[in-house]
């Protein structure tokens, strides 16, 4: 018996024990993962469109936002690459573009001669402040308002899922057939 996702809250689905479906693709685990991916893809598309009106592409917005929320409004490029899920070459190109637009500047890393920080500039903050009001309204109306009183619980669970996934950046260790002990 599988859980009908439309009949329960995301938290009930997350708390439910995996079902024993006739076929593996009928599992509620697959349903939950599929719903997460679909919701994220839909929201991502809507947010890209919303941000385009502000003149910022999603990657640039994410870069500026990460820097604004970081201690000292700066972060190492390697850390930014991981958080933005891009390659080190991809973050270098993104920071290059941001630097050419005057949105960030680079600072050498005192601990590592090869490393550098991206630092948010006043122009970067100004552009972020311009983009955020409409973006916040859309995020709230499309996603956060749907969580109602479950907001803190959902955010906590999303952080836990993210942190757990970061423990295995290249997939499960010793990737092989999944044993029953590995299953939820």
C-alpha positions in Angstrom: 0.0 0.0 0.0 1.4 3.4 -0.9 0.7 6.7 0.6 -1.3 9.0 -1.7 0.8 12.2 -1.6 -2.2 14.4 -2.3 -4.0 13.1 0.9 -1.3 13.9 3.4 1.0 16.7 4.4 4.7 16.7 3.3 5.6 16.1 7.0 3.3 13.0 7.2 4.8 11.7 4.1 8.3 12.3 5.5 7.5 10.6 8.8 5.8 7.6 7.2 7.5 4.2 7.0 8.4 3.2 3.5 5.7 1.0 1.9 6.1 -2.4 0.4 5.0 -1.6 -3.1 4.4 -4.3 -5.7 7.1 -2.6 -7.9 10.0 -0.5 -6.7 8.8 2.5 -8.7 5.5 2.5 -6.8 7.3 3.1 -3.5 6.3 6.2 -1.5 10.0 6.9 -1.3 10.1 7.4 -5.1 6.9 9.5 -4.8 8.3 11.8 -2.1 11.6 12.3 -4.1 9.7 12.9 -7.3 7.5 15.5 -5.6 10.5 17.2 -4.1 12.2 17.4 -7.5 9.1 18.5 -9.3 8.3 21.2 -6.8 11.9 22.4 -6.8 12.0 22.5 -10.6 8.7 24.4 -10.8 9.8 26.9 -8.2 13.2 27.3 -9.8 11.6 28.1 -13.2 9.3 30.7 -11.6 12.1 32.3 -9.6 14.3 32.5 -12.7 11.5 34.3 -14.5 11.0 36.6 -11.5 14.6 37.5 -11.2 15.0 38.1 -14.9 12.7 41.1 -14.4 15.2 42.5 -11.9 18.0 42.1 -14.5 19.8 39.4 -12.5 20.3 35.8 -13.6 19.6 33.1 -11.0 23.2 32.2 -10.6 24.3 35.8 -10.1 21.5 36.4 -7.6 22.4 33.2 -5.7 26.1 34.3 -5.6 25.2 37.8 -4.2 22.7 36.3 -1.7 25.2 33.8 -0.4 27.8 36.5 0.0 25.4 38.9 1.8 24.5 36.1 4.2 28.1 35.2 4.9 30.2 36.4 7.8 32.0 39.5 6.5 30.1 39.4 3.3 32.7 37.1 1.8 33.4 33.5 1.1 36.1 31.3 -0.4 35.4 30.4 -4.0 35.7 26.7 -3.2 33.0 27.0 -0.6 30.8 29.0 -3.0 31.2 26.3 -5.6 29.9 23.6 -3.2 27.0 25.7 -2.0 25.9 26.7 -5.5 26.5 23.2 -6.8 28.9 24.3 -9.6 32.4 23.3 -10.5 35.4 25.3 -9.4 35.7 26.4 -13.1 32.0 27.4 -13.0 32.4 29.5 -9.9 35.5 31.2 -11.3 33.6 32.2 -14.4 30.6 33.4 -12.3 32.8 35.5 -10.0 34.7 36.9 -13.0 31.4 38.1 -14.5 30.3 39.5 -11.1 33.6 41.2 -10.7 33.4 42.8 -14.2 30.0 44.2 -13.3 31.4 45.6 -10.0 29.2 43.3 -7.9 32.0 41.5 -6.1 35.7 41.9 -5.7 38.4 39.3 -5.0 40.6 39.2 -2.0 43.5 36.8 -1.5 43.1 34.1 1.1 45.8 34.7 3.8 45.9 30.9 4.7 46.2 29.7 1.1 48.2 31.5 -1.6 46.2 29.7 -4.3 42.8 30.5 -2.7 40.7 33.6 -2.9 37.6 35.1 -1.4 34.7 36.7 -3.3 33.6 39.8 -1.4 30.3 41.6 -1.9 30.6 45.2 -3.0 28.2 48.1 -2.3 27.0 47.8 -5.9 26.3 44.1 -5.3 24.3 44.9 -2.2 22.4 47.6 -4.1 21.5 45.2 -6.9 20.5 42.5 -4.3 18.3 45.0 -2.5 16.6 45.9 -5.8 15.8 42.3 -6.6 14.8 41.0 -3.2 11.4 42.6 -2.5 9.6 41.0 -5.5 11.5 37.8 -5.1 10.6 37.5 -1.4 6.9 38.1 -2.2 7.0 35.4 -4.9 8.8 32.9 -2.7 6.3 33.5 0.1 3.2 33.3 -2.0 4.4 30.2 -4.0 6.1 28.2 -1.3 6.4 29.5 2.3 2.7 30.4 2.6 1.9 26.8 1.8 3.7 25.6 4.9 1.6 27.6 7.4 2.5 26.5 11.0 4.8 23.7 9.7 7.3 26.3 8.5 10.0 25.8 11.1 9.6 22.0 11.1 9.9 21.8 7.3 12.9 24.1 7.3 14.6 22.0 10.0 14.0 18.8 8.0 15.2 20.4 4.8 18.5 21.4 6.5 18.8 17.9 7.9 18.3 16.3 4.4 20.8 18.8 2.9 23.4 18.1 5.6 23.0 14.4 5.3 23.5 14.6 1.5 26.6 16.7 2.0 28.1 13.8 4.0 28.2 11.8 0.8 29.3 14.2 -2.0 30.0 11.4 -4.4 27.1 9.1 -3.5 27.0 6.4 -1.0 30.4 5.1 0.1 31.4 1.8 -1.5 28.6 2.1 -3.9 27.2 -1.3 -4.6 23.8 -3.0 -4.3 21.7 -1.4 -1.6 21.2 -3.8 1.3 18.1 -3.9 3.5 20.2 -2.2 6.2 20.8 0.8 3.8 17.1 1.3 3.2 15.0 3.8 5.1 
